[in-house]
């Protein structure tokens, strides 16, 4: 992978800009955003639809390319990395939790969780041990053989969390993780993630417009029209 930059942050955005062209009209999704996250944070990027919060997560998660500025993730300047190096960074250092879960329907709960370790070439004994522990950490011991269609929405989201955690990533990005859950299941999932943040030290960064997520977060960054409007630390 490319040379690391000396940084105290797991994510560091400098004058970040992202533009899209829609029907010959340029949309400024992010306009000169400066935003840093330290290891171990439990933070939410909030704002109305179109504010740029999901765009920021996609750039930080190396799922999209920036139009200007700089994004440094785990010490690596993403714009200086090749496609292969970006894929390696995503695979080794970043976990994702999406509102649609993105589980593979033909795989069991255990197989979904172990899949990222298969891609990393982890030996079977270690793969099984880490996958079983990840499922235990999210309260799903005993459900290893169930497929997604046999599980509730809350259980599927727990599988998605276990899948993100099993790689032991430097950071987990959660894009609207409570959007498809009722308030009870949403609160359970957020409680679980905050416990994992406290006990394991994993950095969590959310994009959300859910007030409950903001209640749980220890830091809230409000975006509006692609710019930082305010920030609150608890």
N, C-alpha and C positions, 0 to 999 in steps of 0.2 A: 504494500500500500504506500501511498505518497508520504512525503515527510510530514511529521507531526509539527504543529505549531505550539509553542509554549503558551499554555493557557491554564487558568484556574477554574474555567467553566467547562461543563459537559456540552453546553450549547452556547454559542456566541454569534449573534447576528449584528453586523455592522452596516448601516445605511442600506438595509435590505430592500430590494425592489423586485416586484413581480408584476409584469404586464401581460394581459391577454388581449387578443384581437377577436372581437365578436361582430360579424357582419360589417367588416371594415372599420369598426369603432374600437379604439384602444381603451381597455379597462385597466385602471391602476389598482390591482388587488392589494398590493403592499407598496407604500411610498416612503422610503427612507427610514425603516424601522431599526432602532438600536435596542437589542434585548438580549440579556444574558441569564443563564440558569446555572446554579451551582449543583454539585453532586448532592443527592439526597433530598432535593426539593420535592414538594407536592403542590404543584401550581396549576392554575387554570387560566387559559386565555379565553376570554369571554367577549361577547358582543353580538349585535344583531346579525341576521343573515346578510352575507355580502360584506362583512366587516374585514375579512381577511384571516380569520382565526384558523380555519382548516388549511388555507394556503400556507400559512406559517408552518403548521405541522408537517405538511407534505414536503416543504423545502428542507426543514430540519431532519426529516426522516429519509431524505435522499430519494423521494418518490417523484420529484419534479426539479426542474432547473431554474435558477434565479435569473432575472433580467439585469440586475445590477447589485452592487454591494458585495458583501462577503458573508458566508455561513460556515462556521467552524463547529464540527461535531466530534466530540471525544478527541480533540486536538488536531483534527484533520480539516483543512480547507477543502470543502466539497467541490468547489469549482476547479480545483487543481487535480482532481482524481479522474481516472478513466472510468468508463462504464463498468469494467470488470472490478476496479477498485471500489467503486460505489456499491456494487452488489455485495462485495465482501464486507464492507463496512455495515451495510444493512443486516447481513446475515449474522455477523459476529457481535455487533455492539448495540443493535437497536431492536426493540420489541414493539409490536403494534397491537392495539386493541381497537376494533372498529365497531360501529353501532350495528352492522349487519352480521357480526360474528366472523363471517368468512371461513367457517369450518368446511372441511371436505366431507360431503354427505355419505360417501361410500366407506369412509374410515370410521373405526370405533373411536370412542373418547380417548383411549390411550394412544391409538395410532395418530390421531390429530395432534396430540401434545408432543409425541416423539418425532414427528415429521421434521421439524427444524434441526434436530440433532442428527437425523439421518443425512440431511444435506451437508452438515458439518463433518460427517465421517466419524462420528463418535462410536466407539466400540459397543457392541450390543449390551454387555453387562452394565456398563456405565449408563448407556442410553435408557435401559429399563429402570435402573435405580433412580436416576434423575427425574424421569417421567412420572414414576409412581409417587415420588416425594412431592413433585409439583402439584399433582392431583390431590394428594393429602393436604397440602398447604391451602388449597382452595375448597376443602371440605367435600371432595368427590370420591374418596376411597370407597371401593365396592361397586362403582359404576363404570369401571374401566372398559367393559365390553359393549356398553350402550353406544348406539349411533346417534348423531345429532337429532334426528326426527323423533327419537324416543326420549328426548330430554326437554325440559321446560326452557323458556327463554333465559331465565336466570341461571340455570345450570349450563346452558350453552355459553353464556357470557363468562362463567367460571372456567370452562374449558379454554376459552380464548385467552383468559388471563394466565392460566397455567401454561399454555403454549408460548405466550410472550415471556414468561418468567423462566422457562426451562433452559433457555440459552444463557441465563445469568447476564442479561444485557446491561450496558452502562446506563441505558435510559429506556423508558417505555412511553410511547406516545399513545394517548387514548382519544380518539376522535368521536365525540358525542357518545360516550360509552353507555349512557343511561337512556338513550332516545327510545329504544324499543322495550323498555322495562317499566312496570308500574312502580309507584313510589316506594312500596315495601321492598321489592326486589332491587330497585335502584339503591336504596339506602344500604341494603345488605352488601351489595357489590362495592359500594364506596367505602363502607366500613372495612371490608376485606382488603381493599387496595391500600387504605391508609395503614392498616396493621402490617401489611407486607412492606410498605415504605418505612415504617418504624423499625421492624425487626430485621429485615434483610438489607435495608438501606437503598433499595432501588429508587431511582429518580422517576417520578411520574409527572408528565405534562399533559393536561387535558385541553381540548377545544370544546367549548360548551356554551349553551345559552340557558342551561338548567340551573336554577337558583340553588337547588340542593347540592350540586357539584361545587358551586361557589361557597356554600356554607362549609363544606368539608375541606376545601383548599386552604393552604396556609399562606398563599400568595395569589392575588387576582390581578391580571393585566386586562384592562378593557381596551378593545380595539373598536374604532369606528372609521369607516371609509379608508381602510388601509393604513391608519396611523394610530399610535398609542394615545388614548384619550386620558387614561388614569391608571394608577397602580396602587394596590393596598396590600400591605403585609400584616399578618395577624400574629 
